[in-house]
Amino acid sequence: MKTESPQSKHPKVLHVVLSMVVGGAERLVYDMVRYPVFADNPPVVCCLDALGELGEKLQREGYSVYHKNRKRGLDWTVITWLREIIRREKITVVHAHQYTPLFYAVPAALLAGRIKVVYTEHGRFYPDRKSWKRTLVNPLLALGVNHLISISHATADAMAEYDNFPRRRIKVIHNGIDSSGMNPVFDKSAKRLELGLNETCRIIGTAARLNSIKNIPMMLRGLKLVLQQFPDTCLVIAGQGEEEESLKQLADDLGIADQVKFIGLRFDLPEIYPLFDVFLLTSFSEGISITLLEAMASGVSAVVTDVGGNREVVVEGETGYLVPVDDDGLLAGRVCELLQETGLGSWGRAARKRVTEGFSVTGMMGEYQKLY
């Protein structure tokens, strides 16, 4: 197990999450835990629910990762469980990711000795709704939080409008990635072969959880229209989730099953993004998508729905396009524009520059270090 250096100048951070099942927020936490500046005083992770693949990976790498398997509904034992871990690990900052971890982290940090609390909201449900419980409780919860963080301006506005958090206190820190891990040297022909793709097909693709909020059916319907103009196009979908079988059935019903490749959960995405001609993100709701940042950092232009923080990442007509939710025709039209664009390399370079300059892990972690 990684141990704290007695000369450490960095705070001992506890990240509280629902789980470390692979997803955008979870991958971000994984990178935050492993950020080199904290090597002398490694952060700890508490999963309220499942440990998940990334939690297991952190454990193998020597980090302390706890998981609770909390009961359904309110589970007050979570508070005492967190309090004991805060004391045992000598935590000085509790960083709660998403609302449920915040709900339990605030009283636990208070009971452990008024430990500093940072809260990051990573995204929104769809559709967003007001809750009278949150309207009443959240101003009180906010009193126990030192820093309220949103990953996008759109999410910050939603936190104020729907969750009754004080907007003036919400600071926006955009997600950031380590672009140095993108664009590795690899055999593209061999990777295509591994994925069951021929040498010449055009590839549009995504990497996402296969759940309802990601709106993958829009992607499939859009592909059907794209195939009318570019019949050699394939859609590659990386990820897993509860909708996988229904999505495969939809592809079959649309008559495009042979042009759709479901490749499951992947840890080699840096070798998959460069195969894409266009990256797609058709979600009903988004914060700042990690996979969108990774694809753009890999030099891939994107067509995304105009929701949440997507507009804060994609520059219309320069790094990609924004389209309305469920406008299958415009989605397909924009994809076709990019597929026939002779100067697509310039789009890719602009996308890479956009991420490098505005969404770096160094910039993101520098902001969090100030708060810690």
N, C-alpha and C positions, 0 to 999 in steps of 0.2 A: 504493500500500500504506500502511496506517495505521502510523504510526511512534510510538515511545515518546518521551514528553517527558522531558528530562533532569531536570526537577523532580518526576517522578512519585513519589508516596508509596505507590503500590500495587505489590504483587508482580507479577512477570511469570509468568503462569499458562499451562501447557501442558495442554490437555484431550486425553487419549488415549482414543479410542473405536474400536469395530470399524468403524463406518461412520457416515455422516450421512444414510443413507436415512431417510425420514420415519417416525418412531415416537415413542413417549412420551419415552424417555430422550434420544433425539436432539434432539427439540424443546426439551427442558429445557436441554441443552448449548448449543443455538443461542441461547436466551434468556440463559444465563449469560455467553456470550461477548460478547453485545451489551449487557450490563447497564451503564447509564450511568456508574457509579462507576469503571469500568475504561477509560473513553474515553481517558485520557491515557497508558495503558499496555496496549494491547489484547491480550487473550489469543490464543494460537495453538492450532490444532487439528491433531492427527495421527490420520488414519484408517488403521487397519491393513489394512482391506480396501477396499471401494468408497467413492468420494467421496460419492455420493448427492446427492439434490436439495438438501438443506439445506447440504451442503458447498459445492456450486456457488453457492448463494445467498450464503453468507458470502464466498466469493471475489469475487463481483460487488460486494459491499459493501465490499471492500478489505481483508478480513482474511486472514491467512496460514493456509492450510489445506493440509496435506500428506497424501498418501495413498500407501500402500506396495504394495497388491495382494500380500499375503504368500502364501507357498506353503502348501499344505495340510500338516497335521501341524505339528510343531515347526519353526519357521523362525527359527534363531538370528540371522540377519542383521537381524531386526527390532530386536534390542537395540542393535547398533552404529548402525543408522539413527536410532533414537530418541536415543541418546547424542549424536550429531552435531548433531541439531536442538536439543537442550537447550543445547548449547554455543553454537551459532550464534545462537540467539534470546535467549541470556542468561536462560534460564528460572530462576526461583527456587522455583517450586512446580509439581510434576507432579500433575495430578488425573486419576486413572484411573477410568473408568466401566465397570463390569462386570469379570468375572473374567479373561478373556483379556488385555485391556489391562493389568490389574494384573500378570499373570504376566511380561509383557515390561517394564513400566514400572519395577518395583522394581530389577532389575539395571542397567537403563539409567541410572536416577537415581543409583545407587551409583557406577557407572563415570564418570559425568559430574561427580562431586565431592560425593557425599552430599547431593544435592538433596532437599528435603522432598517427601514423597509423601502425597497424600490419596486414599483409595479409597472410591468410592460404589457400593454394590450396589443396583441399581434394581429387581430382581425375581427371580423364581425360575422354574426349569424345572418342568414337570409331567410325570410325578410326580417329586417330590424324592427323590434317592437319595444314599446315602453312597458316596464313592469313596475307596479306600485310598490312591490317589496324593495326593488333596487332603488327606486326613487326615494324611499324613506331611509334605507340602510346606507346607501353609498356616501352621502355627506358625512356620516359618522365614521365609516371605514376610511374615508379620505383623511380624517384627522390623524389616523395612525400610520399614514404613508408619508414618507419624506419627499419622494419624487414620483409623480405620475407621468408615465411615458407612453407615447403612441408611436407606432412605426410609420405612420403617414398622417398628413394633415386631414385627409378624409376620415380616417379612423378617429382622430382626435375630435373632430366635429361630432361624430356619432357618439363618442363617449360622453360628451356634454349633453347632446340632445336626448339620447335614449337612456343613458345610465345615470344622469344627474351628477356627474363629476364636474367640479369647477373648471371651466375651460381655461381660465387665466393661469391655472396651475399645471396644465398639461403641456409638457415639452415634447416636441417631435424629434426623434432620433431614427433616421432611416436605417433599415437593415443594410448590412454590408457583408461582402464576401471576400475571400482571399483569391484574387484573380490569378495568382501565381500557380494555383493548382489546375487552372484551365489550359487548354491547348497543348496537351502532352504529345509527344511523338509516338505514333502508333501506326499499325498497318490498317488503313481504311478498308482495303479490299477484304482482308481477313475478318474485320469486324462486321462488315456487311454480310459476309458469308455466315458468320456466327448467328446473326439476327434473322437469317433467312431472306435477305434482300439481294436482288440481283445487282450487277455492276452499274446499270444505267438508270434505274428508276429514280424519279424525283422523290425526295423524302420531306414530308412535313411531320412534325412530332410534338410531343408534350411529355412532361414528367409531373405527375400529380397523384394525390390520393383519389381512388376511384369511388367518390361519394357524391351525393346529390349536389352539394354546393359548387362543385367543379364543373357541372353542366357539360359533361363529355358528350351527351347526345347532340348538342349543337355542333360539335366538332365532326361527328360522324355524318350528320346531315350536310354539313358544309363540304365534306370530302366527296360525297355523292355528286354534288354540283361541280366541284373542281375536276372530277374525272371526265366530265363531258368535254372539257377543253384540253386537259392533260391526262389522258388515260393511263399513262405510265407512272402515276403518282401513288405512293404508299403513305399510310399514316402509322407512325410508330407511337405507341402509348406505353410509357414506363410508369410503373406504380402498381399498387394493389389496394383492394378495398371491397366493401360489401356489395358494390354495384357491378363487379367484374362480369359475372355471368349474364346479367340483364343487358349489359353493354355489348357483349359478344352476340347475344340474341338479336339485339337491335341491328348490329352490323349485318347479320345474316338476313334479317327481314328487309333491310335496305338493298340487299344484293351486292354488298361491298366487302364481305367477310374476307375475301382473298387479298384485298388491298389494305387490310388493317392487321397490324402486328401488336399483340399484347405481350410485352416482354417481361412483365412482373417487376418486382422490387429490384433495383440495380444499385450497386455501389461503384459502378464504372461509368457514371454519367459523363465525366469529362471526355471519355472516348466515344460517347454516343452523340452529344450535342453537335460536334463538328460534321457529323453526317447529315444533319438537317439543312434543308434549303430554307425552311421557315419554321419558327417555333410558334405554337399556338397555346393560348390560355383563354378559355371561354367561360370563366367562373361567373356565378351570380354575384359573388362578393370576394374581395381580395384586400389584404393589407399591402405589404410589399413582398411579392413572391420571390423566394430564394431561387427557385428553378428558372424563373424569368431572368433574374440577374445572372445566373450561371450561363444560360444560353446566350445572352447578349455578350457576356464576357468571352464566350467562345466564338464570337464573330457572327452570330446568327441574328437576322432581323426577325421581328415578331409581329403577329397579329393577335391582339388581345381585346377583351371586352372592356368597355369604358366604365369601369366600376372601381370603387375604392382607390387604392394607391397606384393603380396601373398608369393613370395619367401622369403621375409624378415620376414614373420611370421611362415610359416610352415617349419619345418625341415624335409627334405625328408628322409623317412624310420624310423623316430623317433616319430614324432607327427602326421604324415599323409603322403600324396603323392601329387605331382604336376603332372599335365597331360597337354598335348597340347590342345588348343581350338579345339572343335569339333572332338576330337578323342574319339568317343563314346565307341569303343571297349576297349581302355586302361582305360577309366573312369570306365566302368563296371568291368574290370578285377581287378583294384585296390580296388573297393568297395567289390568285392567278396573275395579278399585276407583278407581284414579287417573283414568281416563277419565270416570268418572261422578261424580267428586268435584266438587261445586259450588264449594267454596272452594279450588280448586287454586292460586289466586293466592297464598294464604298459604303453601303448600308451597314455591312458587317463591321467595318472599321469604326464607323460612327457609333454603333451599338457598344463595341468594346470600349471605346473612349468614354462613353456616357457612364458606364459602370465603374471603370477605373477611377474616374475623377469625382464621381458623386456618390458611389455606393461601396466604398472600400471597408473591409473589416477594421483596418487601422483607424479610419475616421470614426467609425461606430464605437469601437472599444475605447477610443480616446474620450468620447463624450461620456460613456458609462463610468470610466475611471474617475472622471471629475465628480460624478454623483456619488460614487462609492466613498 
